[in-house]
Amino acid sequence: MSTHVHSVGRLTLVCFLVSIAGCGGYDEIGPVAYDFSKALYSITNRKAEEKLDEIDQRIEVALEQGELTNRESRWLKDIVQSARDGKWGSANKASRRMMEDQVHKL
């Protein structure tokens, strides 16, 4: 086979793998989800375990009222769960990443 065919094949494979794995970031979120990510950043930065139930309930209410999408709610609840599991650093990084990814989409 020619070098061109191998290059196209490799490029196709790389594109396919990237599309499956994603870039590990967050897609665009709405303003309510952004506000929750800011609150979670603060909570996880302070390791304020006593605030986790409250924010989890607020996320659920926002979802029920249509202020959050299912995807946004799932992402936010994953951050809450990481904090509950004692993974404060990971939860903090995820909430910060959610905010940062919005800036990069402008």
N, C-alpha and C positions, 0 to 999 in steps of 0.2 A: 504494500500500500504506500501511497505517497505521503510525504510529511504533512501536506495540507489536510488530508483526510484524518490523520492521527490528531492533528491540532484541533480540528473541528470536533472530533469525538471527545477529546479531553475537555474542551470548552463546554460542550453540551453536558457532560457528566458533572463538571463543577457547577454549572448553573442549576442543574437538577438537585444536587446535594444542598446547595445554598437555599433553594426554594423549600426543600423539606425541613431543613434545620432552622431556617430563618436567621436573622442576625442577632437574635437574643434580646431585641429591644421591644418597646411597646409601640403599637400603632397609635394613631391620633385618638385622643380622648376628649371628652367634653369638659366644660368648666366645673361641673360638680365633681367629676372624677379627679380633676386636677386639684380641687380644694381638699378632697379626701387624701390625695397623695401627699399634700403639704402637711396635713394633720398627722398622717402616719409617719412622715419623716420626723416630726417633732416628738411624737410618742415614742418611736423607736430610738431616737437619739437620747432621750431621757430614760429609756427602759421603763416606761410608765405602765407597768403591767395592769394596774387598776383601771386604765383607760381602754383596754382592748375590748372588753365586753360592750362598752358604750359605743365605740366607733363601729364595731361589728353590727350592732343593732341599727345604728344610723345608716350604714351601707345597705342593710336589708330594707329599711323603710324607703330609702331613695330609689332602690330597684323597684319596689312595689309601686311607687308613685311615678315610675317612668323617667326618673331623673338620671338614671344610670342604665347602660345597656347590660345585658347578661355578661358580656365579655369584660366590661369594666369592673363589674361587681366581682367576677371570678378573680381577676387580677388583684383587686384590693383585698379580697378575702384570703388569697394566697399569702399576701404580705402579713396580714393579721395572724394567720396560722404559723408562719415562720417565726413571728415574735412569740407566740404562745409556746412554740417548741423550743424557745430559748435561743433562737438564731437571730439575735438582735442585730448583729452586723449585716447579715444577709438581708433582713427585712428593711433596714435603713438604706442599704445600697439600692434595693429594688424600688423603694419609694422615691429616692433621689433620681434613679434612672428613668422612672416614669415621667417625672417633671422635665428632666433634661431632654428626653426624646421629643418632647413637645416643642422645645426651643429649636431643635434641629430640623423640624418640619416646616418652619416658617419660610 
